Amino acid sequence: MTPERQMIRDVARDFTQNEVLPIANKLDPVQGDIPMELRNKMADMGYFGVRIAEEFDGLGLGVFEYCLIAEELSRGWMSVASIIARADSLMNVEGWSLEKRTEMTRKAARGEFLSAVSLSEPNAGSDLANISCRAVPDGDEWVITGNKYWCTFADGADYIRLLARVDTARGEPRSKGLKTFIIEKPRGRLPEGCAGSEIPKIGYFGWKTFELAFDGCRIPRGNVLGGGNTEGFKTTANWLEAARVHTAARAIGLARGAMEDAIAYAHERVQFGVAITEFQETRFKIARMASDIEAARQLMYFAATEIDNLRRIDKEASMCKWFASEMAERVTSDALQILGGAGYTKLHAVERYWRDARLTKIFEGTSEIQLRIISDRILGRPMSRTQ
């Protein structure tokens, strides 16, 4: 934690307290969307361009700083910490000119060209290699057909980043033949050739999540990330390392928010003539919560540093994501218990942290998938697994 990083953290903490938290407390209970005014303020802070190079109007920082900011934003509203992940460099889009790649990357850094990521399908979630949505070349275009699930921000994004199957030769692993496509679209609408229905959720409010049906959706032939038939799966796997550390940061922010709110409530809540901070069970709960949060944070710092040093850390990223998300569910549940009946109302933010923490165990790879990755790296893949 250099002085510069401390400053980045403290500025993000003040921004969250003054700008994010009041809006979250107002809009989350009514399932309102993140307002554009807040997004513009985040853009002014540079939060969409944290990891984008300075030459493209970004901050040129690393995953470490990205996670520092994400933890603070999640302390207010996890959806706000998530939307900054929708800005990314577009410099590796195969068929775009250098001028367009540069322009779109600069727009992304300013929060003006954001993505919705579409990976999962009705029959392909944890089993991502089982993707069946297809992209077929037709002249100068790709024609996309198939169903996708769990695509958050599909309506509000400027483009959809879609993983689809191009071809798999007989005898090759299912992970072969996948590509990642860029589907440009008007903000506020789905692309032509795509219909969608909103999925009702119990949390992660601030934006909507969709099931999508592509039926002859056409995009330019060059709207592909990277190159080679295996690039789609490999690009996604590499991208998920930073995404999982980012999820750990979000989980830590949620847990910290719940703990801090529980501490404030415990000082005020009087039972049997004393504040409940006098009760040993309350004190021990808070001690365990604080220890778990700090342990997760230090693991996150390590994983983020490794990524910034250009090391592959699929095992460590999974450890980080698994530990932090499991911790967040425990801590937010204990915080709700400290508030008692008050915690089970929408009058306090703890219930929001609790609902959103539960999601961190599912998205970016479930806890079970993380344990599978960790155990495979330690023990090798089991003989019974053929794919």
C-alpha positions as a printed Julia matrix, in Angstrom:
387×3 Matrix{Float64}:
   0.0     0.0     0.0
   2.06    2.88   -1.32
   1.04    6.48   -0.51
  -0.4     6.76   -4.03
  -2.54    3.66   -3.51
  -3.71    4.91   -0.13
  -4.78    8.14   -1.79
  -6.65    6.23   -4.54
  -8.43    4.17   -1.88
  -9.32    7.17    0.28
 -10.64    9.2    -2.65
 -12.8     6.24   -3.73
 -14.01    5.84   -0.14
 -15.1     9.48    0.04
 -16.74    9.23   -3.38
 -18.67    6.16   -2.29
 -19.8     7.72    0.97
 -20.94   10.96   -0.63
 -22.16    9.87   -4.07
 -22.82    6.13   -4.25
 -24.27    5.16   -0.89
 -27.12    7.73   -0.8
 -28.22    6.7    -4.3
 -27.97    2.99   -3.47
 -30.07    3.41   -0.33
 -32.7     5.24   -2.38
 -32.81    3.16   -5.57
 -31.96   -0.41   -4.59
 -35.13   -0.91   -2.51
 -37.24    0.05   -5.55
 -34.97   -1.78   -8.04
 -34.04    1.45   -9.8
 -31.26    1.7   -12.37
 -27.89    3.32  -11.77
 -28.53    6.93  -12.82
 -26.59    8.43  -15.7
 -25.62   11.35  -13.48
 -23.7     8.99  -11.21
 -22.09    7.25  -14.19
 -20.92   10.63  -15.48
 -19.36   11.43  -12.11
 -17.59    8.06  -12.14
 -16.29    8.85  -15.62
 -14.95   12.18  -14.34
 -13.12   10.25  -11.6
 -11.52    8.05  -14.26
 -13.05    4.85  -12.88
 -14.01    3.42  -16.26
 -10.45    3.76  -17.5
  -8.52    2.44  -14.5
  -6.78   -0.3   -16.5
  -6.81    1.41  -19.9
  -3.51    2.94  -20.99
  -2.99    6.68  -20.6
  -2.46    7.06  -24.34
  -6.13    6.06  -24.73
  -7.34    8.49  -22.01
  -7.25    5.88  -19.25
  -5.44    5.99  -15.9
  -2.96    3.3   -16.93
  -3.11    1.56  -13.54
  -3.14   -2.12  -12.63
  -5.47   -4.74  -11.22
  -4.34   -3.77   -7.71
  -5.68   -0.22   -8.02
  -8.73   -1.49   -9.89
  -9.57   -3.74   -6.93
  -8.91   -0.99   -4.39
 -11.54    1.13   -6.13
 -13.95   -1.79   -6.6
 -13.88   -2.64   -2.89
 -14.78    0.91   -1.97
 -17.56    1.2    -4.57
 -19.05   -2.14   -3.44
 -19.21   -0.85    0.09
 -21.87    1.42   -1.37
 -23.49   -0.63   -4.14
 -22.02   -3.7    -5.79
 -23.65   -2.88   -9.13
 -21.69    0.37   -9.28
 -18.45   -1.51   -8.66
 -19.49   -3.91  -11.41
 -20.26   -1.38  -14.12
 -16.65   -0.17  -14.22
 -15.74   -3.66  -15.46
 -17.8    -2.97  -18.6
 -15.12   -0.66  -20.0
 -12.25   -2.41  -21.71
  -9.61   -1.88  -24.37
 -10.83   -2.62  -27.9
  -7.33   -2.6   -29.41
  -7.45   -6.32  -30.22
 -10.58   -6.32  -32.39
  -9.32   -8.06  -35.54
 -11.16   -6.27  -38.3
 -11.27   -2.71  -37.01
  -8.93   -0.06  -38.31
  -6.38    1.38  -35.92
  -8.38    4.61  -35.96
 -11.6     2.88  -34.88
  -9.89    0.73  -32.26
  -8.29    3.82  -30.77
 -11.5     5.83  -30.85
 -13.6     3.1   -29.21
 -10.99    2.42  -26.54
 -10.89    6.11  -25.67
 -14.67    6.19  -25.5
 -14.59    3.16  -23.19
 -12.15    4.91  -20.87
 -14.64    7.78  -20.63
 -17.54    5.41  -19.91
 -19.08    6.09  -23.32
 -18.63    2.63  -24.87
 -19.56   -0.08  -22.37
 -20.17   -3.79  -22.83
 -22.57   -6.47  -21.75
 -20.81   -9.83  -21.46
 -22.72  -12.82  -22.82
 -21.1   -16.14  -21.94
 -23.63  -18.39  -20.23
 -26.44  -20.28  -21.94
 -29.41  -22.3   -20.68
 -27.22  -25.43  -20.9
 -23.79  -23.86  -20.49
 -22.95  -22.07  -17.26
 -20.19  -23.71  -15.28
 -19.63  -25.99  -18.29
 -18.57  -23.08  -20.49
 -17.0   -25.35  -23.12
 -20.54  -26.59  -23.88
 -21.44  -23.35  -25.71
 -23.95  -24.03  -28.5
 -24.75  -20.49  -29.73
 -23.28  -20.47  -33.24
 -21.68  -17.91  -35.52
 -21.65  -18.83  -39.21
 -19.71  -16.81  -41.81
 -21.75  -15.39  -44.66
 -19.75  -13.22  -47.04
 -18.49  -10.19  -45.14
 -20.63  -10.97  -42.09
 -21.14  -13.42  -39.26
 -24.67  -14.69  -38.65
 -25.33  -15.49  -34.99
 -28.07  -17.87  -33.86
 -28.75  -19.33  -30.43
 -29.76  -18.55  -26.87
 -27.84  -16.83  -24.1
 -28.63  -16.45  -20.41
 -27.56  -14.14  -17.58
 -26.55  -11.19  -19.77
 -26.56   -8.2   -17.45
 -26.79   -4.72  -18.99
 -27.78   -6.11  -22.4
 -30.12   -3.19  -22.95
 -27.98   -0.33  -21.63
 -24.64   -1.4   -23.1
 -23.12   -0.07  -26.31
 -22.03   -3.51  -27.43
 -22.36   -7.15  -26.43
 -19.24   -9.25  -25.98
 -20.46  -12.68  -27.04
 -18.8   -16.09  -26.86
 -20.07  -18.36  -29.67
 -19.12  -21.56  -31.43
 -17.65  -21.36  -34.91
 -16.69  -24.98  -35.48
 -15.38  -28.04  -33.68
 -13.59  -30.74  -35.63
 -14.42  -34.36  -34.82
 -12.34  -35.62  -31.92
 -11.28  -32.16  -30.71
 -12.14  -30.88  -27.21
 -15.36  -28.88  -26.92
 -13.34  -25.8   -25.96
 -12.0   -25.65  -29.52
 -13.77  -23.65  -32.16
 -15.01  -20.77  -29.97
 -14.61  -17.09  -30.75
 -15.46  -13.88  -28.93
 -17.54  -11.46  -30.99
 -18.27   -7.76  -30.66
 -21.93   -6.94  -31.4
 -22.31   -3.18  -31.67
 -25.75   -1.8   -30.91
 -27.62    1.37  -29.94
 -27.57    2.14  -26.23
 -30.96    1.36  -24.71
 -31.92   -1.31  -27.25
 -31.02   -4.87  -28.15
 -29.26   -5.49  -31.48
 -31.23   -6.36  -34.61
 -31.9   -10.06  -34.83
 -31.91  -10.41  -31.04
 -34.89  -10.64  -28.71
 -34.66  -10.61  -24.93
 -36.66  -10.98  -21.76
 -35.7    -9.64  -18.35
 -34.83  -12.19  -15.67
 -36.38  -11.41  -12.26
 -33.62  -11.37   -9.64
 -33.54  -11.18   -5.84
 -30.63   -8.71   -5.9
 -27.9    -7.1    -7.99
 -30.26   -4.25   -8.76
 -29.2    -1.07  -10.51
 -29.33   -2.68  -13.93
 -31.26   -5.44  -15.65
 -30.28   -9.0   -16.55
 -31.58  -10.72  -19.68
 -32.15  -13.98  -21.44
 -31.3   -13.42  -25.1
 -32.39  -15.19  -28.27
 -30.28  -14.53  -31.39
 -32.04  -15.31  -34.64
 -29.94  -14.37  -37.63
 -28.16  -11.46  -35.91
 -25.61  -10.12  -38.4
 -22.33   -8.42  -37.55
 -19.29   -7.43  -39.67
 -16.75  -10.19  -40.34
 -14.02   -8.26  -38.51
 -15.87   -7.9   -35.19
 -13.84  -10.65  -33.51
 -11.47  -10.42  -30.55
  -8.03  -11.97  -30.91
  -7.36  -14.7   -33.45
  -7.36  -18.44  -34.05
 -10.13  -20.95  -33.43
  -9.22  -21.52  -29.77
  -8.83  -17.84  -28.96
 -12.38  -17.37  -27.69
 -12.05  -19.93  -24.9
  -8.48  -18.99  -24.01
  -9.27  -15.27  -24.01
 -12.25  -15.88  -21.73
 -10.2   -18.07  -19.36
  -7.45  -15.46  -19.1
  -9.97  -12.64  -18.71
 -11.65  -14.52  -15.85
  -8.52  -14.37  -13.69
  -8.77  -10.6   -13.25
 -12.57  -10.85  -13.17
 -12.42  -13.27  -10.25
 -10.05  -11.07   -8.28
 -12.41   -8.17   -9.03
 -15.26  -10.29   -7.66
 -13.24  -10.88   -4.51
 -12.86   -7.11   -4.16
 -16.6    -6.68   -4.54
 -17.28   -9.38   -1.95
 -14.87   -7.72    0.49
 -16.58   -4.36   -0.01
 -19.97   -5.9     0.72
 -18.68   -7.64    3.83
 -17.02   -4.48    5.09
 -20.15   -2.44    4.53
 -22.24   -4.95    6.46
 -19.72   -5.11    9.31
 -19.42   -1.33    9.61
 -23.19   -0.93    9.64
 -23.5    -3.69   12.24
 -20.91   -2.02   14.46
 -22.7     1.32   14.24
 -26.03   -0.32   15.07
 -24.55   -2.35   17.94
 -23.26    0.84   19.6
 -26.76    2.31   19.51
 -28.86   -0.75   20.27
 -29.51   -1.11   24.02
 -30.77   -4.33   25.56
 -30.89   -5.24   29.24
 -29.66   -1.77   30.04
 -26.44   -1.83   27.97
 -25.36   -1.44   24.37
 -25.13   -4.84   22.69
 -21.44   -4.15   22.01
 -21.04   -5.18   25.67
 -22.18   -8.72   24.91
 -19.39  -11.2    24.33
 -21.22  -12.91   21.46
 -21.53   -9.58   19.6
 -17.9    -8.75   20.24
 -16.68  -12.16   19.07
 -18.86  -12.0    15.97
 -17.28   -8.68   15.03
 -13.78   -9.99   15.78
 -14.32  -12.96   13.46
 -15.86  -10.74   10.78
 -12.95   -8.3    10.83
 -10.39  -11.11   10.71
 -12.1   -12.82    7.79
 -12.34   -9.57    5.84
  -8.68   -8.77    6.33
  -7.58  -12.28    5.37
  -9.59  -12.06    2.15
  -8.2    -8.6     1.42
  -4.58   -9.72    1.79
  -5.21  -12.68   -0.52
  -6.78  -10.28   -3.01
  -3.76   -7.96   -2.83
  -1.46  -10.89   -3.52
  -3.48  -12.14   -6.49
  -3.79   -8.64   -7.97
  -0.04   -8.11   -7.63
   0.69  -11.38   -9.39
  -1.54  -10.41  -12.32
   0.11   -7.0   -12.52
   3.45   -8.81  -12.69
   2.11  -10.73  -15.72
   1.98  -14.11  -14.03
  -0.72  -16.71  -14.73
  -2.58  -17.39  -11.5
  -5.64  -19.46  -12.31
  -5.28  -21.37   -9.02
  -4.63  -18.29   -6.88
  -7.4   -16.28   -8.56
  -9.81  -19.12   -7.8
  -8.59  -19.27   -4.19
  -9.1   -15.53   -3.87
 -12.58  -15.58   -5.38
 -13.7   -18.65   -3.43
 -12.44  -17.45   -0.05
 -13.76  -13.9    -0.39
 -17.21  -14.88   -1.65
 -17.71  -17.57    1.0
 -16.5   -15.09    3.61
 -18.88  -12.39    2.4
 -21.92  -14.61    2.8
 -20.91  -15.49    6.37
 -20.06  -11.93    7.36
 -23.16  -10.32    5.89
 -25.33  -12.98    7.52
 -23.69  -12.35   10.9
 -24.14   -8.61   10.42
 -27.82   -9.11    9.71
 -28.07  -11.23   12.87
 -26.56   -8.42   14.94
 -29.28   -6.1    13.66
 -31.89   -8.74   14.44
 -35.36   -7.92   13.13
 -34.15   -4.56   11.87
 -31.72   -6.35    9.59
 -34.56   -8.17    7.9
 -36.07   -4.93    6.65
 -35.25   -2.61    3.78
 -34.78    0.19    6.3
 -31.13   -0.84    6.6
 -28.58   -1.56    3.87
 -27.41   -4.82    5.48
 -30.08   -6.81    3.67
 -28.72   -5.47    0.35
 -25.19   -6.52    1.23
 -26.51   -9.94    2.26
 -28.45  -10.48   -1.0
 -25.62   -9.29   -3.2
 -22.97  -11.26   -1.3
 -24.86  -14.44   -2.1
 -24.41  -13.76   -5.8
 -20.62  -13.54   -5.51
 -20.59  -17.3    -4.85
 -22.27  -17.87   -8.22
 -21.09  -15.48  -10.93
 -17.61  -15.46  -12.5
 -17.56  -19.19  -11.72
 -19.38  -20.82   -8.82
 -17.64  -21.75   -5.57
 -17.73  -25.35   -6.73
 -15.92  -24.47   -9.97
 -13.26  -22.59   -8.01
 -12.67  -25.63   -5.8
 -12.43  -27.8    -8.91
  -9.77  -25.51  -10.41
  -7.81  -25.36   -7.14
  -7.89  -29.11   -6.56
  -6.96  -29.85  -10.2
  -3.87  -27.66   -9.88
  -2.85  -29.34   -6.64
  -3.77  -32.96   -7.36
  -4.02  -33.1   -11.14
  -7.25  -33.78  -12.99
  -9.13  -36.91  -11.85
  -8.86  -39.94  -14.11
 -12.65  -40.12  -14.39
 -12.9   -36.74  -16.08
 -12.68  -37.11  -19.86
 -13.09  -33.44  -20.82
